[in-house]
Amino acid sequence: MKTALLTLSALFMAIFCQAQAKHDTVFFDDFNGPKLDRGKWNVEVTGHTNNDEQQAYVDSTSVLYFVHGKAAQGAKNAMVIKAVYHPGYTSKEKNKYDFISARINTEKKMEFTYGTASCRMKIASGAGMWPAFWALGEGNWPDCGEIDMMETVGDSSWISNALHGPKYFGNTPLAYRYFLPHKENVDQWHIYSVDWTPDQLVFKTDGVTTYTVTKAMVEKYGRWAFDNPKFIILNFALGGGYPNGVNKIKSPYFGISQATVDKIKAGKAKVLVDWVLVTRGK
């Protein structure tokens, strides 16, 4: 029965997304082509990291590629962001890393102010795996404003929503840890979204409201930084300050457990993305 319900839910969401894409779309990508549409996405290449993360972002089909049919694990098509063990990788800045991964964004290709941004994702879990679906404004951080629709740092039972802006960043007071319903986890397909209006942001998982932040709540800490255009980001980080703050792991890598390293080496550290949809505000 549960399988049947999940199938019906997936069918409903497919129909919903098609309708939205036709009538209210600002941006839609279901990754059904042979490779990433670079008219929609930028692939970031970074030889430095923030937050003491342990990976370098590269532009390679070893870490960013498309799958179809059975390989899409329940989706028709999917984009895969894969973490890869690559000891001694050296960036153009001469920094060395033992892991590579991918980060893509829509900066200057699709930016939106207000509306709904959603993404259907299936995420491998493991202490120190730090994938995210988020939005960022142009300009200096944190003044530009950051909306974190979904972050997870390896515990498969929960995801977090957060906002960052002037005077409320880093270990922000505007964050919420949402525990998924019983017998559900991030390894399964879920839809993560935010409804963004001039006065509030409402975060949801599978259509269920998880966290609501109003303009008045934000202004207790600093300026409301959510009236400017934002672009979408999808990335798969490894280790760093946020995972370490949760799991306290320092070895074999900062914020990454040996079990996670083994999972990466086995080729099982993957984030699958079915689609990304942005619709205009009402």
C-alpha positions in Angstrom: 0.0 0.0 0.0 2.8 2.4 0.9 4.5 1.8 -2.5 1.2 2.5 -4.3 0.8 5.7 -2.4 4.3 6.8 -3.2 3.7 6.1 -6.8 0.5 8.1 -6.9 2.3 10.9 -5.1 5.1 10.9 -7.6 2.5 10.9 -10.5 0.7 13.8 -8.9 3.8 15.8 -8.5 4.8 15.1 -12.1 1.5 16.4 -13.3 1.7 19.4 -10.9 5.2 20.3 -12.1 4.2 20.1 -15.7 1.2 22.4 -15.1 3.3 24.9 -13.2 6.1 24.8 -15.8 3.6 25.6 -18.5 1.7 28.4 -16.8 3.7 30.0 -13.9 7.2 29.0 -14.6 10.2 31.3 -14.0 12.6 28.4 -14.3 12.3 24.6 -14.8 14.9 21.9 -15.4 14.1 18.1 -15.3 17.6 17.1 -16.5 16.3 15.0 -19.3 19.0 15.8 -21.8 22.3 14.1 -22.3 24.2 16.7 -20.2 23.8 19.8 -18.1 22.2 22.8 -19.9 24.8 25.5 -19.5 22.4 28.1 -20.8 20.6 27.5 -17.4 23.5 26.6 -15.1 27.0 27.6 -14.2 29.5 25.0 -13.0 31.7 26.4 -10.3 35.4 25.5 -10.1 37.0 26.4 -6.8 40.4 25.8 -5.5 39.7 27.2 -2.1 37.0 26.3 0.4 34.9 28.1 3.0 33.9 26.7 6.4 36.9 24.3 6.4 35.2 22.1 3.9 37.3 19.2 2.6 36.5 19.1 -1.1 37.4 21.0 -4.2 34.6 21.7 -6.8 35.5 20.7 -10.3 33.9 20.7 -13.7 34.0 17.0 -14.6 31.6 14.2 -15.6 33.2 12.2 -12.8 31.3 14.3 -10.3 28.4 15.7 -12.3 26.4 13.6 -14.8 22.9 12.5 -15.8 21.3 9.1 -15.4 18.1 7.6 -16.9 15.8 4.7 -16.3 16.7 2.3 -13.6 19.9 4.2 -12.8 17.7 7.2 -11.8 16.5 5.2 -8.8 12.8 6.0 -9.1 12.9 9.1 -11.3 12.7 9.1 -15.1 15.9 11.1 -15.4 18.1 12.6 -12.7 21.2 14.7 -12.3 23.9 13.1 -10.1 26.3 15.1 -8.0 28.9 12.6 -6.8 31.6 13.0 -4.2 34.8 11.3 -5.3 37.9 10.3 -3.4 40.8 11.9 -5.3 43.9 12.0 -3.0 46.4 14.7 -3.8 44.1 16.7 -6.2 45.7 20.1 -6.6 43.8 23.2 -7.6 45.1 26.0 -9.8 45.6 27.9 -6.6 48.0 25.1 -5.5 45.8 23.9 -2.7 45.6 20.1 -2.2 42.4 18.1 -1.5 41.6 14.4 -1.1 38.0 14.8 -2.4 36.3 16.4 -5.4 32.7 17.2 -5.9 30.4 19.6 -7.8 28.5 22.9 -7.2 26.2 24.5 -9.8 24.3 27.8 -9.8 22.0 30.0 -11.9 23.7 33.3 -11.2 23.0 35.9 -14.0 21.1 33.2 -15.9 18.0 32.9 -13.6 17.5 35.2 -10.7 14.1 35.7 -9.0 12.5 37.9 -6.4 9.5 36.2 -4.5 7.8 33.0 -5.6 8.3 29.4 -4.9 11.6 27.5 -5.4 11.4 23.7 -5.1 13.6 20.7 -5.8 13.0 16.9 -5.7 16.1 15.2 -4.3 17.4 11.8 -3.1 20.5 12.1 -0.9 23.0 9.6 0.4 23.6 9.9 4.1 26.8 9.7 6.1 28.5 11.8 8.8 30.1 14.8 7.0 28.1 14.7 3.8 26.8 18.2 3.3 24.6 18.7 0.3 22.4 21.7 0.0 19.7 23.4 -2.1 19.8 27.1 -1.5 19.5 30.6 -2.9 21.9 33.6 -2.7 21.7 37.3 -3.7 24.3 39.2 -5.7 26.9 41.1 -3.7 28.9 40.6 -0.5 27.8 37.8 1.9 25.9 38.0 4.3 24.5 41.3 3.3 23.2 39.8 0.0 20.9 37.4 1.9 21.0 33.6 1.9 18.0 31.2 1.9 18.8 27.6 2.8 15.8 25.5 1.5 17.6 22.2 2.4 20.8 21.3 4.1 21.8 18.0 5.7 25.1 17.0 7.3 24.8 13.3 7.2 22.2 12.3 9.7 19.5 10.8 7.5 16.7 11.6 9.9 16.6 15.4 9.5 17.2 18.4 7.3 17.6 22.1 8.2 16.2 25.3 7.0 18.0 28.6 7.6 18.4 32.3 6.7 21.6 34.3 6.7 21.9 38.1 6.5 23.5 41.1 8.1 23.9 40.3 11.9 22.3 36.9 11.6 24.8 34.6 9.9 27.0 31.7 10.7 25.4 29.9 13.7 22.3 31.9 12.8 19.3 32.2 15.2 17.1 31.8 12.2 17.4 28.1 11.7 15.3 25.0 12.2 16.0 21.3 12.3 13.1 19.3 10.8 12.9 15.6 11.6 11.3 13.6 8.8 8.3 11.4 9.6 8.8 8.0 11.1 10.5 5.5 8.7 11.4 8.3 6.3 14.9 9.6 5.7 16.9 11.8 3.3 17.9 8.7 1.3 14.4 8.7 -0.1 12.9 11.1 -2.7 11.6 14.3 -1.1 10.5 17.7 -2.4 12.2 20.6 -0.6 10.8 24.1 -1.2 10.3 27.7 0.0 7.5 30.1 -0.5 9.0 33.6 -0.6 6.9 36.8 -0.2 7.8 40.3 0.7 6.9 39.6 4.3 7.9 36.0 5.0 9.5 32.8 3.9 7.7 29.5 4.4 9.9 26.3 4.2 8.3 23.0 3.3 9.2 19.3 2.8 6.8 17.3 0.6 4.3 20.2 0.9 4.3 20.2 4.7 5.4 23.4 6.4 8.5 22.9 8.4 9.5 26.5 9.3 8.2 30.0 8.9 10.2 33.1 9.2 8.6 36.6 9.1 10.1 39.9 8.3 9.5 41.0 11.9 11.4 37.9 13.2 14.4 38.8 11.0 14.4 42.5 12.0 15.0 41.5 15.6 18.5 40.7 14.5 19.3 42.8 11.5 18.2 44.2 8.1 15.7 42.1 6.1 17.9 40.9 3.2 15.1 39.2 1.2 13.8 41.9 -1.2 16.5 41.5 -3.8 16.9 38.9 -6.6 18.4 35.5 -5.7 19.9 32.7 -7.7 19.7 28.9 -7.1 22.6 26.8 -5.9 22.9 23.0 -5.7 26.1 21.6 -4.2 27.6 18.6 -2.4 30.2 19.7 0.2 32.1 17.3 2.5 33.1 18.1 6.1 33.7 21.5 7.5 32.4 23.6 10.3 28.7 22.8 10.2 29.1 19.0 10.0 31.8 19.1 12.7 29.6 21.2 14.9 27.0 18.4 14.8 29.2 15.2 14.8 32.4 16.6 16.5 34.5 14.4 14.2 38.1 15.6 13.7 39.6 12.4 12.1 40.2 11.1 9.5 39.0 14.4 8.1 37.5 17.4 9.8 33.8 16.6 10.1 33.9 13.4 8.1 33.8 9.9 9.6 35.8 6.9 8.4 32.5 5.2 7.4 31.7 8.2 5.1 35.2 8.0 3.6 34.6 4.3 2.9 31.2 5.1 1.3 32.8 7.8 -0.9 35.6 5.4 -2.0 32.9 2.8 -2.8 31.2 5.3 -5.2 28.1 5.5 -3.1 28.2 9.2 -2.0 25.6 10.6 -4.5 22.9 13.3 -4.6 20.2 12.7 -7.2 18.2 15.6 -8.4 15.0 14.9 -10.3 14.0 18.5 -11.1 14.2 22.1 -10.0 11.3 24.4 -10.4 10.8 28.2 -9.7 7.4 29.7 -10.0 6.4 33.3 -9.8 4.8 34.8 -6.7 1.1 35.4 -6.6 
